Amino acid sequence: MAHADSLSFITRTGYAEVNGTRLYYELAGTGVPVVLMHMVGADCRYWQSVFDTLTQQYQVVRYDARGFGRSDLPTTEPYTHADDLKALLDYLGITRAHLIGNSLGGVTAIDFALAYPAATHSLILIGHKVQGAEWQPPSTAADEAVWAKIFTALKQKDKGAAVVLVVDHLSLFAVAKTIPAARKVMVDMFTDYSWWHFQDNQDPVRTPAIAAAKRLGEITAPTLVIVGELEIEAVHFMVDLTLKGISGAQKVVMPGLDHVPFLEDPVAFSEIVLAFLADQ
């Protein structure tokens, strides 16, 4: 067993066969459970630095959501990411956890907190959306043009071009692309991504009957929203919506960063997370 002051924690890895699918997961550390959830197109690898830091004080789970990384692609059977997470936690024998979600992972965290409040210790949301928000700022013309090129590249089976367009040209990652270590992780993940969700496939993922945007006031778990100062306008809108909806929610702005602050400044990010978790 590794010493408590070492980052070389023994990690349990495997596949949880739950809800008619297989979810790849990694588990390390001891203590109160913390779960790390990724964005669309990514996988659990981009949490590495945060994972290493948190496992010194907590039992940490990171996993690939259905359709991403090493987990199975969706079939025709309806599912929700929140139900998948609950099934994974049950499989691991975890009854309650802190949830840390970026982008899609933040959507899952909110939906999970609404569906399974007793299993939710706290929420930390980064660059997230809120399912069912009635309005949000539109994408910029520049980003729309990039997306058009991405879909063209995918139709031409040029995944390499799609990866470069996402990482180097979308405004979401304007800061991340300038940091070599962060850019490498992003390129590696998007290169390995199947791009299944952006092709002619019907994802049977279900959305809640009542939109999360209308139920934020029901969330009682302590909530922290971390946002990069240079995030896109749509994300700042979702941050404000969340702060208005969840009583007592806190906000931390990370100067000079954007959509993936845990990759851009993992030390500062982890310090913010540890301070919040210590208060819970």
DRENZAZA-609076 format. One record per residue (C-alpha): residue number from 1; x, y, z negated. Coordinates in nm, 4 decimals. Layout:
// DRENZAZA-609076
{resi=NUM; u=X; v=Y; w=Z}
...
//
This chain:
// DRENZAZA-609076
{resi=1; u=0.0000; v=0.0000; w=0.0000}
{resi=2; u=0.1325; v=0.3469; w=0.0870}
{resi=3; u=0.2101; v=0.5926; w=-0.1904}
{resi=4; u=-0.0425; v=0.8709; w=-0.2551}
{resi=5; u=0.2007; v=1.1387; w=-0.1312}
{resi=6; u=0.2585; v=0.9621; w=0.2003}
{resi=7; u=0.0731; v=0.9994; w=0.5297}
{resi=8; u=0.1405; v=0.6321; w=0.6089}
{resi=9; u=-0.1885; v=0.5061; w=0.4745}
{resi=10; u=-0.2962; v=0.1583; w=0.5698}
{resi=11; u=-0.5812; v=0.2006; w=0.8178}
{resi=12; u=-0.8621; v=-0.0447; w=0.8771}
{resi=13; u=-0.9752; v=-0.0456; w=1.2391}
{resi=14; u=-1.2412; v=-0.2423; w=1.4159}
{resi=15; u=-1.5725; v=-0.2556; w=1.5928}
{resi=16; u=-1.9034; v=-0.2384; w=1.4108}
{resi=17; u=-2.1713; v=-0.4334; w=1.5953}
{resi=18; u=-2.4767; v=-0.2293; w=1.4988}
{resi=19; u=-2.7985; v=-0.1052; w=1.6627}
{resi=20; u=-2.7366; v=-0.3164; w=1.9709}
{resi=21; u=-2.3980; v=-0.1594; w=2.0446}
{resi=22; u=-2.0348; v=-0.1681; w=1.9316}
{resi=23; u=-1.8823; v=0.1362; w=1.7633}
{resi=24; u=-1.5060; v=0.1660; w=1.7288}
{resi=25; u=-1.3978; v=0.3043; w=1.3893}
{resi=26; u=-1.0937; v=0.3705; w=1.1729}
{resi=27; u=-1.1038; v=0.3850; w=0.7936}
{resi=28; u=-0.8270; v=0.4901; w=0.5563}
{resi=29; u=-0.7699; v=0.6370; w=0.2092}
{resi=30; u=-0.9664; v=0.6041; w=-0.1120}
{resi=31; u=-1.2158; v=0.8213; w=-0.2941}
{resi=32; u=-1.5338; v=0.9993; w=-0.1868}
{resi=33; u=-1.6125; v=0.9154; w=0.1791}
{resi=34; u=-1.5688; v=1.1735; w=0.4559}
{resi=35; u=-1.6752; v=1.1139; w=0.8173}
{resi=36; u=-1.5212; v=1.2874; w=1.1217}
{resi=37; u=-1.7332; v=1.3233; w=1.4402}
{resi=38; u=-1.6166; v=1.4373; w=1.7829}
{resi=39; u=-1.7485; v=1.6376; w=2.0808}
{resi=40; u=-1.8758; v=1.5231; w=2.4222}
{resi=41; u=-1.5997; v=1.3710; w=2.6339}
{resi=42; u=-1.3665; v=1.3292; w=2.3380}
{resi=43; u=-1.3028; v=1.0505; w=2.0898}
{resi=44; u=-1.1792; v=1.0103; w=1.7353}
{resi=45; u=-0.8119; v=1.0608; w=1.8270}
{resi=46; u=-0.8266; v=1.4391; w=1.8132}
{resi=47; u=-0.8829; v=1.4289; w=1.4372}
{resi=48; u=-0.5402; v=1.2719; w=1.3739}
{resi=49; u=-0.3806; v=1.5556; w=1.1729}
{resi=50; u=-0.6967; v=1.6173; w=0.9682}
{resi=51; u=-0.7399; v=1.2425; w=0.9183}
{resi=52; u=-0.3852; v=1.2090; w=0.7833}
{resi=53; u=-0.4329; v=1.5011; w=0.5444}
{resi=54; u=-0.7753; v=1.4056; w=0.4121}
{resi=55; u=-0.6804; v=1.0423; w=0.3495}
{resi=56; u=-0.4502; v=1.1614; w=0.0723}
{resi=57; u=-0.7565; v=1.2473; w=-0.1376}
{resi=58; u=-1.0591; v=1.0862; w=0.0298}
{resi=59; u=-1.1789; v=0.7723; w=0.2014}
{resi=60; u=-1.2001; v=0.8906; w=0.5613}
{resi=61; u=-1.3887; v=0.7406; w=0.8540}
{resi=62; u=-1.3422; v=0.8514; w=1.2122}
{resi=63; u=-1.5217; v=0.6781; w=1.4968}
{resi=64; u=-1.6094; v=0.6967; w=1.8638}
{resi=65; u=-1.9763; v=0.7741; w=1.9208}
{resi=66; u=-2.1754; v=0.5515; w=2.1529}
{resi=67; u=-2.0657; v=0.6229; w=2.5102}
{resi=68; u=-1.7237; v=0.7610; w=2.4185}
{resi=69; u=-1.3722; v=0.6367; w=2.3529}
{resi=70; u=-1.3558; v=0.2671; w=2.2723}
{resi=71; u=-1.7236; v=0.2349; w=2.1810}
{resi=72; u=-1.9746; v=0.0771; w=2.4185}
{resi=73; u=-2.1616; v=0.2777; w=2.6793}
{resi=74; u=-2.5368; v=0.3236; w=2.6349}
{resi=75; u=-2.7662; v=0.0629; w=2.7865}
{resi=76; u=-3.1334; v=0.1198; w=2.8661}
{resi=77; u=-3.2312; v=0.0927; w=2.4998}
{resi=78; u=-3.3235; v=0.4204; w=2.3244}
{resi=79; u=-3.0980; v=0.5258; w=2.0393}
{resi=80; u=-2.9883; v=0.8270; w=1.8339}
{resi=81; u=-2.6366; v=0.9186; w=1.7262}
{resi=82; u=-2.7676; v=0.9826; w=1.3740}
{resi=83; u=-2.9094; v=0.6298; w=1.3490}
{resi=84; u=-2.5834; v=0.4893; w=1.4865}
{resi=85; u=-2.3913; v=0.6738; w=1.2163}
{resi=86; u=-2.6220; v=0.5442; w=0.9432}
{resi=87; u=-2.5794; v=0.1889; w=1.0715}
{resi=88; u=-2.2008; v=0.2328; w=1.0777}
{resi=89; u=-2.1957; v=0.3621; w=0.7195}
{resi=90; u=-2.4153; v=0.0712; w=0.6085}
{resi=91; u=-2.1767; v=-0.1682; w=0.7848}
{resi=92; u=-1.8836; v=-0.0126; w=0.5965}
{resi=93; u=-2.0691; v=-0.0182; w=0.2642}
{resi=94; u=-2.0813; v=0.3612; w=0.2371}
{resi=95; u=-2.3975; v=0.5028; w=0.0815}
{resi=96; u=-2.3156; v=0.8755; w=0.0868}
{resi=97; u=-2.0574; v=1.0861; w=0.2675}
{resi=98; u=-1.9340; v=1.4328; w=0.3553}
{resi=99; u=-1.9919; v=1.4871; w=0.7284}
{resi=100; u=-1.7525; v=1.6888; w=0.9467}
{resi=101; u=-1.8706; v=1.7388; w=1.3035}
{resi=102; u=-1.7383; v=1.9301; w=1.6022}
{resi=103; u=-1.9740; v=2.0247; w=1.8880}
{resi=104; u=-2.1823; v=1.7087; w=1.9556}
{resi=105; u=-2.0559; v=1.5797; w=1.6209}
{resi=106; u=-2.2118; v=1.8829; w=1.4549}
{resi=107; u=-2.5457; v=1.8094; w=1.6216}
{resi=108; u=-2.5236; v=1.4541; w=1.4884}
{resi=109; u=-2.4353; v=1.5786; w=1.1393}
{resi=110; u=-2.7400; v=1.8071; w=1.1279}
{resi=111; u=-2.9715; v=1.5367; w=1.2615}
{resi=112; u=-2.8275; v=1.2887; w=1.0095}
{resi=113; u=-2.8777; v=1.5304; w=0.7182}
{resi=114; u=-3.2432; v=1.5687; w=0.8165}
{resi=115; u=-3.3040; v=1.1967; w=0.8711}
{resi=116; u=-3.0957; v=1.0693; w=0.5772}
{resi=117; u=-3.0667; v=1.3443; w=0.3147}
{resi=118; u=-2.9792; v=1.1040; w=0.0324}
{resi=119; u=-2.6789; v=0.9802; w=0.2331}
{resi=120; u=-2.5495; v=1.3318; w=0.3038}
{resi=121; u=-2.3056; v=1.4761; w=0.0502}
{resi=122; u=-2.2208; v=1.7909; w=0.2476}
{resi=123; u=-2.1905; v=1.9243; w=0.6019}
{resi=124; u=-1.8962; v=2.0921; w=0.7721}
{resi=125; u=-1.9876; v=2.2105; w=1.1211}
{resi=126; u=-1.7392; v=2.3318; w=1.3837}
{resi=127; u=-1.8333; v=2.4724; w=1.7256}
{resi=128; u=-2.1734; v=2.3073; w=1.6953}
{resi=129; u=-2.5097; v=2.3450; w=1.8611}
{resi=130; u=-2.8515; v=2.3074; w=1.7009}
{resi=131; u=-3.0863; v=2.0685; w=1.8774}
{resi=132; u=-3.4028; v=2.2381; w=1.9986}
{resi=133; u=-3.2930; v=2.6002; w=1.9646}
{resi=134; u=-3.5522; v=2.7937; w=2.1629}
{resi=135; u=-3.3006; v=3.0351; w=2.3120}
{resi=136; u=-2.9278; v=3.0759; w=2.3440}
{resi=137; u=-2.6974; v=3.2993; w=2.5468}
{resi=138; u=-2.6502; v=3.1652; w=2.9011}
{resi=139; u=-2.3177; v=3.0370; w=3.0303}
{resi=140; u=-2.0963; v=3.2906; w=3.2019}
{resi=141; u=-2.0780; v=3.2968; w=3.5792}
{resi=142; u=-1.7131; v=3.1923; w=3.5539}
{resi=143; u=-1.7965; v=2.8823; w=3.3488}
{resi=144; u=-2.0857; v=2.7916; w=3.5803}
{resi=145; u=-1.8436; v=2.8054; w=3.8727}
{resi=146; u=-1.6013; v=2.5770; w=3.6889}
{resi=147; u=-1.8776; v=2.3270; w=3.6142}
{resi=148; u=-1.9754; v=2.3215; w=3.9810}
{resi=149; u=-1.6162; v=2.2319; w=4.0678}
{resi=150; u=-1.6107; v=1.9641; w=3.7963}
{resi=151; u=-1.9182; v=1.7912; w=3.9390}
{resi=152; u=-1.7731; v=1.8134; w=4.2894}
{resi=153; u=-1.4497; v=1.6525; w=4.1687}
{resi=154; u=-1.6423; v=1.3719; w=4.0006}
{resi=155; u=-1.8443; v=1.3045; w=4.3157}
{resi=156; u=-1.5144; v=1.2792; w=4.5025}
{resi=157; u=-1.3857; v=1.0331; w=4.2383}
{resi=158; u=-1.1112; v=1.2804; w=4.1467}
{resi=159; u=-1.1158; v=1.2459; w=3.7699}
{resi=160; u=-0.7740; v=1.4077; w=3.7398}
{resi=161; u=-0.9043; v=1.7294; w=3.8920}
{resi=162; u=-1.2071; v=1.7228; w=3.6600}
{resi=163; u=-0.9788; v=1.6898; w=3.3570}
{resi=164; u=-0.7680; v=1.9895; w=3.4569}
{resi=165; u=-1.0792; v=2.1979; w=3.5266}
{resi=166; u=-1.2243; v=2.1214; w=3.1818}
{resi=167; u=-0.9081; v=2.1731; w=2.9818}
{resi=168; u=-0.7502; v=2.4638; w=3.1683}
{resi=169; u=-1.0447; v=2.6569; w=3.3111}
{resi=170; u=-1.3461; v=2.6381; w=3.0775}
{resi=171; u=-1.3657; v=2.9308; w=2.8362}
{resi=172; u=-1.4297; v=2.6862; w=2.5484}
{resi=173; u=-1.0608; v=2.5955; w=2.5484}
{resi=174; u=-0.8969; v=2.9274; w=2.6346}
{resi=175; u=-0.6791; v=2.9062; w=2.3229}
{resi=176; u=-0.6323; v=2.5287; w=2.3032}
{resi=177; u=-0.4840; v=2.5094; w=2.6519}
{resi=178; u=-0.2028; v=2.7468; w=2.5481}
{resi=179; u=-0.0896; v=2.5192; w=2.2629}
{resi=180; u=0.1075; v=2.2264; w=2.4119}
{resi=181; u=0.0233; v=1.9715; w=2.1416}
{resi=182; u=-0.3477; v=2.0583; w=2.1498}
{resi=183; u=-0.3577; v=2.0562; w=2.5298}
{resi=184; u=-0.1901; v=1.7149; w=2.5458}
{resi=185; u=-0.4476; v=1.5598; w=2.3134}
{resi=186; u=-0.7293; v=1.7105; w=2.5199}
{resi=187; u=-0.5818; v=1.5919; w=2.8502}
{resi=188; u=-0.5254; v=1.2409; w=2.7110}
{resi=189; u=-0.8831; v=1.2138; w=2.5831}
{resi=190; u=-1.0535; v=1.3495; w=2.8937}
{resi=191; u=-0.8320; v=1.1318; w=3.1142}
{resi=192; u=-0.9444; v=0.8218; w=2.9243}
{resi=193; u=-1.3095; v=0.9350; w=2.9159}
{resi=194; u=-1.5425; v=0.7436; w=3.1492}
{resi=195; u=-1.7368; v=1.0610; w=3.2453}
{resi=196; u=-2.0458; v=0.8386; w=3.2335}
{resi=197; u=-2.2623; v=1.1223; w=3.1005}
{resi=198; u=-2.1767; v=1.3489; w=3.3944}
{resi=199; u=-2.2594; v=1.1017; w=3.6703}
{resi=200; u=-2.5830; v=0.9429; w=3.7912}
{resi=201; u=-2.6676; v=0.7720; w=3.4638}
{resi=202; u=-2.9722; v=0.8120; w=3.2435}
{resi=203; u=-2.8727; v=0.8376; w=2.8792}
{resi=204; u=-3.1645; v=0.7010; w=2.6705}
{resi=205; u=-3.0572; v=0.9017; w=2.3637}
{resi=206; u=-3.3672; v=1.0228; w=2.1779}
{resi=207; u=-3.4115; v=1.3668; w=2.0266}
{resi=208; u=-3.6060; v=1.4152; w=1.7015}
{resi=209; u=-3.9825; v=1.4569; w=1.7373}
{resi=210; u=-3.9556; v=1.7909; w=1.5577}
{resi=211; u=-3.6538; v=1.9894; w=1.6718}
{resi=212; u=-3.3724; v=2.0328; w=1.4220}
{resi=213; u=-3.3850; v=2.4078; w=1.4877}
{resi=214; u=-3.7293; v=2.4140; w=1.3259}
{resi=215; u=-3.6187; v=2.2076; w=1.0238}
{resi=216; u=-3.2906; v=2.3657; w=0.9151}
{resi=217; u=-3.4589; v=2.4941; w=0.5998}
{resi=218; u=-3.5099; v=2.1342; w=0.4841}
{resi=219; u=-3.1345; v=2.0741; w=0.4577}
{resi=220; u=-3.0220; v=2.0945; w=0.0960}
{resi=221; u=-2.6700; v=1.9552; w=0.1364}
{resi=222; u=-2.3955; v=2.2158; w=0.0803}
{resi=223; u=-2.2969; v=2.3414; w=0.4246}
{resi=224; u=-1.9861; v=2.5093; w=0.5617}
{resi=225; u=-1.9681; v=2.6463; w=0.9151}
{resi=226; u=-1.6179; v=2.6946; w=1.0554}
{resi=227; u=-1.5982; v=2.8986; w=1.3738}
{resi=228; u=-1.3092; v=3.0164; w=1.5854}
{resi=229; u=-1.3055; v=3.3920; w=1.6267}
{resi=230; u=-1.2770; v=3.3486; w=2.0054}
{resi=231; u=-1.5555; v=3.0901; w=2.0409}
{resi=232; u=-1.8033; v=3.1390; w=2.3252}
{resi=233; u=-2.1099; v=3.3536; w=2.2615}
{resi=234; u=-2.3481; v=3.0572; w=2.2619}
{resi=235; u=-2.1658; v=2.8961; w=1.9703}
{resi=236; u=-2.1632; v=3.2180; w=1.7670}
{resi=237; u=-2.5396; v=3.2316; w=1.8264}
{resi=238; u=-2.5771; v=2.8772; w=1.6888}
{resi=239; u=-2.3619; v=2.9682; w=1.3895}
{resi=240; u=-2.5917; v=3.2596; w=1.3056}
{resi=241; u=-2.8989; v=3.0385; w=1.3514}
{resi=242; u=-2.7527; v=2.7813; w=1.1127}
{resi=243; u=-2.6611; v=3.0375; w=0.8479}
{resi=244; u=-3.0132; v=3.1802; w=0.8579}
{resi=245; u=-3.1742; v=2.8376; w=0.8455}
{resi=246; u=-2.9743; v=2.6507; w=0.5805}
{resi=247; u=-2.9969; v=2.8094; w=0.2374}
{resi=248; u=-2.6577; v=2.8831; w=0.0864}
{resi=249; u=-2.4613; v=2.7896; w=0.3984}
{resi=250; u=-2.1128; v=2.9390; w=0.4049}
{resi=251; u=-1.9107; v=3.0639; w=0.7011}
{resi=252; u=-1.5376; v=3.0821; w=0.7646}
{resi=253; u=-1.3993; v=3.2485; w=1.0775}
{resi=254; u=-1.0573; v=3.1309; w=1.1933}
{resi=255; u=-0.8815; v=3.4256; w=1.3629}
{resi=256; u=-0.7506; v=3.3811; w=1.7150}
{resi=257; u=-0.8921; v=3.0289; w=1.7623}
{resi=258; u=-1.1775; v=2.8822; w=1.9642}
{resi=259; u=-1.3630; v=2.5508; w=2.0003}
{resi=260; u=-1.1145; v=2.3045; w=1.8460}
{resi=261; u=-0.9480; v=2.4892; w=1.5550}
{resi=262; u=-0.8404; v=2.1596; w=1.3950}
{resi=263; u=-0.6152; v=2.1031; w=1.6976}
{resi=264; u=-0.5027; v=2.4647; w=1.7273}
{resi=265; u=-0.4129; v=2.5186; w=1.3602}
{resi=266; u=-0.4587; v=2.1878; w=1.1760}
{resi=267; u=-0.2844; v=2.3050; w=0.8582}
{resi=268; u=-0.5071; v=2.6087; w=0.8061}
{resi=269; u=-0.8145; v=2.4095; w=0.9074}
{resi=270; u=-0.7404; v=2.1314; w=0.6592}
{resi=271; u=-0.6832; v=2.3840; w=0.3798}
{resi=272; u=-1.0301; v=2.5318; w=0.4424}
{resi=273; u=-1.1898; v=2.1873; w=0.4446}
{resi=274; u=-1.0120; v=2.0690; w=0.1291}
{resi=275; u=-1.1108; v=2.3845; w=-0.0603}
{resi=276; u=-1.4752; v=2.3355; w=0.0337}
{resi=277; u=-1.4787; v=1.9639; w=-0.0483}
{resi=278; u=-1.3136; v=2.0277; w=-0.3853}
{resi=279; u=-1.6140; v=2.2387; w=-0.4868}
{resi=280; u=-1.8690; v=1.9680; w=-0.4071}
//
